[in-house]
Amino acid sequence: MAPEEIEELEGRLRQAHEHSRELHRMVPPTFRQSVRETLARCAISILLEHHSGVIALIKTAHYASAAAMLRPVLEAGTIAYWLLYAAPTERVQAMALAPLEGADQNSDTPTLGRMINALADSLPSLPSVRDLADGLGKPNGRWLNKYTHGGIPQLKRKGPDEPPFGFSDMIRALIRADLFALVGSAAATVVYELPELETYVAVKHRQLFDEYVWRFDLDAPYEEWQPLPKTIVIDDWDLPS
């Protein structure tokens, strides 16, 4: 990278770090009584740590590793949403009883695609979820998976014939990581009363969209952030006595 690009990237890293700090501050550290809400809070913790990890990896010039972490950031947030809105009661029960190691596929989290499809069915008021579900199934929508699992867009960047990850790639990665962390953290507003976080999500969502459009010269309409439905799946077996 050119010196001016390194300087600009460092400024964008500071912005992402401040975003991370604010999310950590606003999401309560406490757990709720229900298993479903507790597991969702755990997923948000993973989300926030992965987001911090992307920042740290870019800061130390581990660009391929940072790209590989984008899917885990999205996946952790998706797990939180799936648990709150779509996970069947019997699955949550099985997850509650599963061992730390060796859980089978019926007592563990589903694949990203299955969770997003379940969310698209359970949240028809949020059409963007269906759009995401449809997009992930297309060849040009699989870049997250390919970054994480060493697909061609990741693999060939280490060879002599393709350019390695550079300035624009890492700016894009930071915007995406910030957006994934923001939207995933919004799940906390369903579990807790967090008016400050709700306001922050709406404002920051627009800021990140505007930055993406500006930096990459895009022509895309903005879809206003809609507050998340407060009604989640209720498990009669897990209600406080």
WOMOTA-V728301 format. One record per backbone hydrogen bond with DSSP energy under -0.5 kcal/mol. NH is the residue of the N-H (numbers start at 1). CO is the residue of the C=O. E is the energy in kcal/mol with one decimal. If there is no record, write none. Layout:
BEGIN
nh->(NH | NH)
co->(CO | CO)
e->(E | E)
END
This chain:
BEGIN
nh->(5 | 6 | 7 | 8 | 9 | 10 | 11 | 12 | 13 | 14 | 15 | 16 | 17 | 18 | 19 | 20 | 21 | 22 | 23 | 24 | 25 | 26 | 27 | 28 | 38 | 39 | 40 | 41 | 42 | 43 | 44 | 45 | 46 | 47 | 48 | 49 | 50 | 51 | 52 | 53 | 54 | 55 | 56 | 57 | 58 | 59 | 60 | 61 | 62 | 63 | 66 | 67 | 68 | 69 | 69 | 70 | 72 | 73 | 74 | 75 | 76 | 77 | 78 | 79 | 80 | 81 | 82 | 83 | 84 | 85 | 86 | 87 | 91 | 92 | 93 | 94 | 95 | 96 | 97 | 98 | 107 | 115 | 116 | 117 | 118 | 119 | 120 | 121 | 122 | 123 | 126 | 127 | 129 | 130 | 131 | 132 | 133 | 134 | 135 | 136 | 137 | 137 | 138 | 141 | 142 | 146 | 147 | 148 | 149 | 150 | 151 | 154 | 155 | 156 | 157 | 158 | 159 | 162 | 170 | 171 | 172 | 173 | 174 | 175 | 176 | 177 | 178 | 179 | 180 | 181 | 182 | 183 | 184 | 185 | 186 | 187 | 188 | 189 | 190 | 191 | 192 | 194 | 198 | 199 | 200 | 201 | 202 | 203 | 204 | 205 | 206 | 207 | 208 | 209 | 210 | 211 | 212 | 213 | 214 | 215 | 216 | 217 | 218 | 220 | 224 | 232 | 233 | 236 | 238 | 239)
co->(2 | 2 | 3 | 4 | 5 | 6 | 7 | 8 | 9 | 10 | 11 | 12 | 13 | 14 | 15 | 16 | 17 | 18 | 19 | 20 | 21 | 22 | 23 | 26 | 34 | 35 | 36 | 37 | 38 | 39 | 40 | 41 | 42 | 43 | 44 | 45 | 46 | 47 | 48 | 49 | 50 | 51 | 52 | 53 | 54 | 55 | 56 | 58 | 57 | 61 | 62 | 63 | 64 | 65 | 66 | 67 | 68 | 69 | 70 | 71 | 72 | 73 | 74 | 75 | 76 | 77 | 78 | 79 | 80 | 81 | 82 | 82 | 88 | 88 | 89 | 90 | 91 | 92 | 93 | 94 | 104 | 111 | 112 | 113 | 114 | 115 | 116 | 117 | 118 | 119 | 123 | 125 | 126 | 126 | 127 | 128 | 129 | 130 | 131 | 132 | 133 | 134 | 135 | 138 | 139 | 142 | 143 | 144 | 145 | 147 | 146 | 151 | 151 | 152 | 154 | 155 | 156 | 156 | 166 | 167 | 168 | 169 | 170 | 171 | 172 | 173 | 174 | 175 | 176 | 177 | 178 | 179 | 180 | 181 | 182 | 184 | 185 | 186 | 187 | 187 | 188 | 192 | 194 | 195 | 196 | 197 | 198 | 199 | 200 | 201 | 202 | 203 | 204 | 205 | 206 | 207 | 208 | 209 | 210 | 211 | 212 | 214 | 213 | 218 | 222 | 230 | 84 | 234 | 235 | 236)
e->(-0.6 | -2.4 | -2.2 | -2.0 | -2.8 | -2.3 | -1.7 | -2.1 | -2.3 | -1.9 | -1.6 | -2.2 | -2.5 | -2.1 | -2.0 | -2.5 | -2.5 | -2.3 | -2.2 | -2.5 | -1.9 | -2.3 | -2.1 | -0.6 | -2.2 | -2.8 | -1.9 | -2.2 | -2.1 | -2.1 | -2.0 | -1.9 | -2.0 | -2.5 | -2.6 | -2.0 | -2.9 | -2.4 | -2.0 | -2.1 | -2.2 | -1.7 | -2.4 | -2.6 | -2.3 | -2.4 | -1.4 | -1.8 | -3.2 | -1.2 | -2.0 | -2.2 | -1.9 | -1.1 | -0.6 | -1.2 | -0.5 | -1.7 | -2.1 | -3.2 | -2.4 | -1.6 | -2.2 | -2.3 | -1.6 | -2.0 | -3.1 | -2.6 | -1.7 | -2.7 | -2.4 | -2.8 | -0.6 | -2.0 | -2.6 | -2.0 | -2.4 | -2.3 | -1.4 | -0.8 | -1.8 | -2.2 | -2.5 | -2.3 | -2.1 | -2.3 | -2.4 | -1.6 | -1.8 | -2.1 | -2.0 | -0.6 | -1.8 | -0.6 | -2.0 | -2.1 | -2.4 | -2.6 | -2.5 | -2.3 | -0.7 | -0.6 | -1.5 | -2.0 | -1.3 | -2.1 | -2.6 | -2.1 | -2.4 | -0.6 | -3.2 | -1.4 | -3.5 | -2.1 | -0.6 | -1.8 | -1.4 | -0.6 | -2.1 | -2.3 | -2.3 | -2.2 | -2.2 | -2.2 | -2.5 | -2.8 | -2.7 | -2.3 | -3.0 | -2.5 | -2.1 | -2.8 | -2.4 | -2.3 | -1.3 | -1.5 | -2.1 | -1.6 | -1.5 | -0.9 | -2.5 | -0.9 | -2.4 | -2.1 | -2.3 | -2.9 | -1.8 | -2.2 | -3.1 | -2.3 | -1.2 | -1.9 | -2.7 | -1.8 | -2.7 | -2.3 | -2.3 | -2.5 | -2.5 | -3.0 | -1.9 | -0.7 | -1.8 | -0.5 | -0.7 | -0.6 | -2.5 | -0.7 | -1.6 | -1.1)
END
